[in-house]
Amino acid sequence: MPDNKIIIENIPISSPDKIIFKNPSITKLDIVKYYQKVAFRMLPYLENRLLSVIRMPDGYGGEKFFKKHLENKNKGIGKKIIKSKEHKEDYYYIKSKEGLISEVQMNSYEFHIWGSTIKQLETPNLMVFDLDPDEKLDIEKLRNGVKDLKKILDELKLKSYLKTSGGKGYHIVVPIKTKMTWTKFRKTARDIAILMETKWPDKYTSNIRLKSRKDKIFIDWVRNTRSSTSVAPYSIRLRDKCTVSMPMKWSELDKVNPDEVTIDLALKRLKRKDPWIDFFD
């Protein structure tokens, strides 16, 4: 079948049979269809937030590169001009399922989002902590770290949500309704990480330097900075197994590994009740 005969969400899909991942074998069309099916759950977190995407046009093992400036002219893509003292830049965001599929058609397979929406760019509302363990630490120590951080967030009356990173750690996401500047937002996240480090100095570090992470878990708070991004819920990760950063229930922490959820498993999990159903409440 000619490439131009495959149309998904009004987007002609070129090279649909191109192998993007070899083990297991996953084609570009497989990835397009994944995002089409997962869009109803993913878009509330993705749409109307400035993006950084990772493109991989030649498949796994080929060149990968970040893209954050406007190139896609599909109607489902919006543009935002960010001005600084030196210059201005075109950033972009997704407005609809069609916009999402148009980006995937352009070989954007991994999506990272700002912590604020385009309507309130200077008022962040998504705080993200990435628990990044030293490679030698076992999974139980990592899971205990997640539980320790949740306890602190609970004590601070901050409701938190859990997802796999698709890599070696877990992400804890906190929706924020209190309006604050990026400076205060960043400081709040840093203070929480420092509290972890102070309370359990032999287990955790808030220091980004690699040498500080030996036999510890780095509580990555740095992504809570203006223009920094974190991987979007339900996004594919461009790792060996084509894993997914998957929202999950807290009760699943001891059952699901950080890199366990593949796109096939993610699609099966969509049939379950949304574990983040009250996220925006």
TORZA-716509 format. One record per residue: residue number from 0; x, y, z of N, C-alpha, C in turn. Coordinates in steps of 0.2 Angstrom, whole numbers. Example, Ala and Ser with C-alpha at 12.3 -4.5 7.8 and 13.67 -1.06 7.14 Angstrom:
<rs>
0 66 -28 39 62 -22 39 66 -16 39
1 64 -11 35 68 -5 36 64 0 39
</rs>
This chain:
<rs>
0 4 -6 0 0 0 0 4 6 0
1 3 11 -4 7 17 -5 7 21 2
2 12 24 4 12 28 10 7 33 11
3 5 36 5 0 42 6 -7 39 7
4 -8 32 7 -15 30 8 -16 28 15
5 -11 29 19 -12 28 26 -13 35 30
6 -19 36 32 -20 43 35 -23 42 42
7 -21 45 47 -23 44 53 -24 51 56
8 -30 52 59 -32 59 61 -30 64 56
9 -32 63 50 -31 68 44 -23 69 42
10 -19 65 45 -12 65 44 -9 60 40
11 -7 61 33 -4 56 29 3 53 33
12 3 47 34 9 44 37 14 41 32
13 20 44 32 25 42 28 29 37 31
14 32 32 27 36 27 29 33 23 35
15 27 21 34 24 18 40 27 11 42
16 30 8 37 33 1 39 40 2 41
17 43 8 42 50 8 44 50 6 52
18 55 1 53 57 -2 59 60 4 64
19 57 5 69 60 10 74 63 7 79
20 60 1 82 63 -3 87 64 -10 84
21 70 -13 85 71 -20 83 69 -26 87
22 69 -24 94 68 -30 99 64 -27 105
23 57 -28 104 53 -31 99 53 -27 93
24 51 -29 87 50 -25 81 44 -21 82
25 45 -14 81 40 -9 82 41 -4 76
26 36 -3 72 36 1 66 34 8 68
27 35 13 63 33 19 64 25 19 65
28 22 15 61 14 15 61 12 13 68
29 16 8 71 14 5 78 14 11 83
30 19 15 82 20 21 87 14 26 85
31 13 28 79 7 32 78 1 30 81
32 -1 23 80 -7 20 82 -7 20 90
33 -1 19 93 -1 20 100 -3 27 103
34 0 32 100 -2 39 102 -9 40 100
35 -12 38 95 -19 39 93 -23 36 98
36 -22 30 101 -26 27 106 -25 30 113
37 -19 32 114 -18 34 121 -19 42 122
38 -21 45 116 -22 52 116 -27 55 121
39 -33 51 122 -38 53 127 -36 54 134
40 -31 50 136 -28 50 142 -22 55 143
41 -18 56 137 -12 59 137 -13 67 136
42 -18 69 132 -19 76 130 -20 81 136
43 -24 79 141 -24 84 147 -18 86 150
44 -13 82 150 -6 83 152 -2 87 147
45 -3 85 141 1 87 135 -1 94 132
46 -7 94 131 -9 100 127 -8 107 130
47 -7 112 126 -6 119 129 0 120 134
48 5 115 133 11 116 137 17 116 132
49 21 121 133 27 121 128 31 114 129
50 33 113 123 36 106 122 44 106 121
51 47 101 123 53 98 120 52 91 118
52 53 89 112 52 83 109 59 80 107
53 59 73 107 65 69 105 63 66 98
54 67 68 93 65 65 86 71 59 85
55 68 54 82 73 49 80 71 46 73
56 73 50 68 70 48 61 73 42 58
57 79 39 60 81 33 57 81 27 62
58 76 28 67 75 22 71 80 21 77
59 79 16 81 84 16 87 91 14 85
60 95 17 87 102 16 85 105 22 81
61 100 26 78 101 31 74 102 38 78
62 102 43 74 103 50 78 97 51 81
63 97 54 87 92 57 91 93 64 93
64 88 68 92 90 75 94 83 79 97
65 84 83 101 79 87 104 77 93 99
66 70 94 100 67 99 96 62 103 100
67 63 110 101 59 114 105 56 120 101
68 59 121 95 57 127 91 52 125 86
69 48 130 84 42 129 79 45 127 72
70 42 121 70 43 119 63 37 116 60
71 33 113 64 27 110 62 21 115 61
72 18 115 55 13 120 53 6 117 53
73 5 111 56 -2 109 56 -6 113 61
74 -13 113 59 -17 117 63 -18 115 70
75 -16 109 72 -16 106 79 -10 108 83
76 -6 112 80 0 115 83 0 122 84
77 1 124 90 1 132 92 8 134 93
78 9 141 92 15 144 92 15 149 98
79 21 149 101 22 154 107 28 157 106
80 29 164 106 35 168 105 37 169 112
81 43 167 114 46 169 120 52 174 119
82 51 180 123 56 185 122 61 185 128
83 67 187 126 72 188 132 76 194 130
84 80 196 134 84 202 133 88 202 126
85 90 196 125 95 196 119 91 194 112
86 85 190 113 82 188 107 75 185 108
87 72 183 103 65 180 104 65 173 100
88 62 168 103 62 162 100 55 159 99
89 53 155 94 47 152 93 47 145 96
90 42 145 101 41 138 104 34 136 102
91 33 129 103 27 127 101 23 122 106
92 17 121 105 13 117 109 8 113 105
93 5 108 108 0 104 105 -7 106 107
94 -12 106 102 -18 109 104 -24 103 103
95 -22 98 100 -27 93 98 -24 86 97
96 -28 81 96 -25 74 94 -22 75 87
97 -25 78 82 -22 79 76 -15 82 76
98 -14 87 81 -8 90 82 -3 85 84
99 -5 81 89 0 76 92 2 71 86
100 -3 68 82 -1 64 77 3 67 72
101 2 73 70 7 77 66 14 77 68
102 15 78 75 22 78 77 25 71 77
103 21 66 78 23 59 78 25 57 70
104 21 60 66 23 59 59 30 62 57
105 31 67 61 38 70 59 43 67 64
106 42 61 66 47 57 70 48 59 77
107 44 63 80 44 65 87 41 59 91
108 45 56 95 42 50 98 42 51 106
109 46 55 108 46 56 116 45 63 117
110 40 65 122 37 71 123 39 74 130
111 42 79 130 43 83 137 39 89 137
112 37 91 143 32 97 144 35 101 149
113 33 108 149 34 113 154 30 111 160
114 32 115 165 28 114 171 22 119 172
115 21 123 166 16 128 166 12 128 159
116 6 131 159 3 131 153 4 137 149
117 2 138 143 4 144 139 0 150 141
118 -6 148 144 -10 154 147 -8 157 153
119 -4 153 157 -1 156 163 6 153 163
120 10 156 158 17 153 157 21 155 163
121 20 160 167 24 162 173 22 159 179
122 17 155 179 14 152 185 14 145 184
123 19 141 187 19 134 186 14 130 190
124 12 125 188 7 121 191 8 113 191
125 14 111 189 15 104 189 22 103 192
126 23 101 198 29 99 201 31 92 200
127 37 91 198 39 84 197 46 82 200
128 46 77 204 52 74 207 54 67 203
129 60 67 201 62 61 198 67 58 203
130 66 52 205 70 48 210 75 44 205
131 81 46 205 86 43 201 91 40 205
132 91 33 205 95 29 210 102 28 207
133 107 27 211 114 25 209 113 18 206
134 116 16 201 115 10 197 116 4 201
135 120 4 207 121 -1 211 115 -3 216
136 111 2 217 105 1 222 100 -4 219
137 97 -8 224 92 -12 222 85 -9 222
138 80 -12 218 74 -9 217 70 -8 224
139 71 -12 229 68 -11 235 70 -4 239
140 76 -2 238 79 4 241 76 10 237
141 75 9 231 72 14 226 64 15 228
142 61 9 229 54 10 231 53 13 238
143 57 11 243 57 14 249 58 22 249
144 63 24 244 64 31 243 57 35 241
145 54 31 236 47 34 234 42 35 240
146 42 30 244 38 30 250 40 35 255
147 46 36 256 48 42 260 46 49 257
148 47 50 251 45 56 248 38 57 248
149 34 52 247 27 53 248 25 55 255
150 28 52 260 26 54 267 27 61 268
151 33 64 266 34 71 266 29 75 263
152 28 73 257 23 77 253 16 77 257
153 14 71 259 8 70 263 8 75 269
154 13 75 273 14 79 279 13 87 277
155 15 88 271 15 95 268 8 97 265
156 3 92 265 -3 92 262 -3 93 255
157 2 90 252 3 90 244 1 83 242
158 -5 83 238 -7 77 235 -2 75 229
159 0 69 229 5 67 224 3 61 220
160 6 60 214 4 55 209 10 51 207
161 10 45 206 15 41 204 15 39 197
162 21 39 193 22 36 187 28 33 186
163 29 28 181 35 25 180 39 30 175
164 46 30 176 49 35 171 50 32 165
165 50 25 164 52 22 158 59 20 158
166 63 23 163 70 21 163 71 18 170
167 76 21 174 78 17 180 75 20 186
168 70 25 186 68 28 192 60 28 191
169 57 31 197 50 33 197 49 41 197
170 44 43 194 42 50 195 36 51 200
171 37 56 204 31 59 208 29 66 205
172 23 66 204 20 72 201 15 75 206
173 16 82 207 12 86 212 8 91 208
174 1 91 207 -2 97 204 -2 103 209
175 -1 109 207 0 114 211 -6 119 209
176 -10 121 214 -15 126 213 -13 133 215
177 -9 133 220 -7 140 223 -3 143 218
178 -4 150 217 -1 153 212 6 156 215
179 11 154 211 18 156 214 23 157 208
180 28 161 209 33 162 203 37 156 202
181 40 156 197 45 151 195 51 151 200
182 53 156 203 58 157 208 56 153 214
183 50 155 217 47 151 223 46 144 222
184 43 142 216 42 136 214 48 131 214
185 53 134 211 60 130 211 62 129 218
186 62 135 222 64 134 229 60 129 233
187 54 129 232 50 124 236 52 117 234
188 53 116 228 55 109 226 62 107 229
189 66 112 228 73 111 231 72 110 239
190 68 114 242 68 113 249 65 106 251
191 61 103 247 58 97 249 63 92 248
192 67 92 242 73 88 241 78 88 247
193 80 94 249 84 95 254 82 92 261
194 75 93 262 72 90 268 73 82 268
195 72 79 262 74 72 261 81 70 263
196 86 74 260 93 73 261 95 74 269
197 92 79 272 93 81 279 91 75 284
198 85 73 282 82 68 286 85 61 286
199 87 59 280 90 53 278 97 54 274
200 102 57 277 108 59 273 112 53 270
201 111 47 273 114 41 270 110 38 264
202 104 40 263 100 37 258 99 42 252
203 99 49 253 97 53 248 101 59 247
204 101 62 241 105 68 240 101 73 235
205 102 79 236 99 84 232 104 87 227
206 110 85 228 115 87 224 116 84 217
207 116 88 212 115 86 205 122 82 203
208 127 84 206 134 81 204 134 73 205
209 137 70 200 137 63 200 140 60 206
210 146 63 208 150 60 214 146 60 220
211 141 64 221 137 65 227 131 59 227
212 131 55 221 125 50 221 127 43 223
213 134 42 224 136 36 226 132 32 231
214 129 26 230 125 22 235 119 26 237
215 117 31 233 111 35 236 106 36 230
216 101 39 232 96 41 227 96 49 226
217 97 51 220 96 58 219 89 60 218
218 87 65 222 80 68 222 80 73 217
219 79 72 211 80 77 205 74 82 206
220 75 88 208 71 93 209 72 99 203
221 77 98 200 80 104 195 75 105 190
222 71 100 188 67 101 182 61 106 183
223 60 108 190 55 112 192 58 120 191
224 60 121 185 64 127 184 61 130 177
225 60 136 176 57 139 170 61 137 164
226 57 134 159 60 132 153 63 125 153
227 63 122 159 65 115 160 59 111 159
228 60 104 157 54 100 155 55 93 159
229 49 90 159 49 83 161 45 79 157
230 46 72 156 43 68 151 36 68 153
231 32 68 148 24 68 149 22 62 151
232 16 61 155 13 55 156 11 52 149
233 12 45 149 10 41 143 15 42 137
234 20 46 138 25 47 132 29 40 132
235 31 38 126 36 33 124 43 36 127
236 47 32 129 54 33 130 58 30 125
237 63 33 122 67 30 117 73 26 120
238 71 21 123 75 16 127 75 9 123
239 79 5 126 79 -2 122 73 -5 121
240 68 -5 125 62 -9 124 56 -5 122
241 57 2 121 51 6 119 47 6 125
242 49 9 131 45 9 137 41 15 137
243 37 16 142 32 21 143 32 24 150
244 32 31 150 31 34 157 24 33 159
245 22 28 163 15 26 164 13 28 171
246 7 32 171 4 33 177 1 27 180
247 2 27 187 0 20 190 -3 22 197
248 -6 17 200 -9 18 207 -3 17 212
249 -4 21 218 1 20 223 2 13 225
250 -4 9 225 -4 2 227 0 -2 223
251 2 0 217 6 -4 212 13 -3 213
252 16 1 217 23 3 217 27 -3 218
253 25 -8 222 29 -14 224 28 -19 218
254 24 -18 213 23 -23 208 25 -21 201
255 26 -15 200 28 -13 193 35 -9 193
256 39 -12 189 46 -9 189 46 -3 185
257 51 2 186 51 8 182 51 7 174
258 55 2 172 55 1 165 51 -5 162
259 46 -6 166 42 -13 164 37 -11 159
260 34 -5 159 28 -4 155 30 -3 147
261 29 -7 143 30 -6 136 23 -3 133
262 24 -2 126 18 1 123 12 -4 123
263 13 -11 122 8 -16 122 5 -16 129
264 9 -16 134 6 -16 141 2 -10 143
265 5 -4 140 2 2 141 -5 2 138
266 -6 0 132 -13 -1 129 -17 -5 133
267 -15 -11 136 -19 -15 140 -21 -11 146
268 -17 -7 149 -18 -4 155 -24 2 154
269 -24 4 148 -29 9 146 -37 7 148
270 -38 0 148 -44 -3 149 -46 -2 156
271 -41 -1 161 -42 0 168 -45 7 170
272 -47 8 176 -49 14 178 -43 19 178
273 -44 25 176 -38 30 176 -35 31 183
274 -29 29 184 -26 29 191 -25 37 193
275 -25 41 188 -25 49 190 -31 52 189
276 -37 49 189 -43 52 187 -45 58 191
277 -43 59 197 -44 65 200 -38 71 200
278 -34 70 196 -28 74 195 -29 81 195
279 -34 83 191 -36 90 190 -41 93 194
280 -43 89 199 -48 91 204 -45 95 210
</rs>
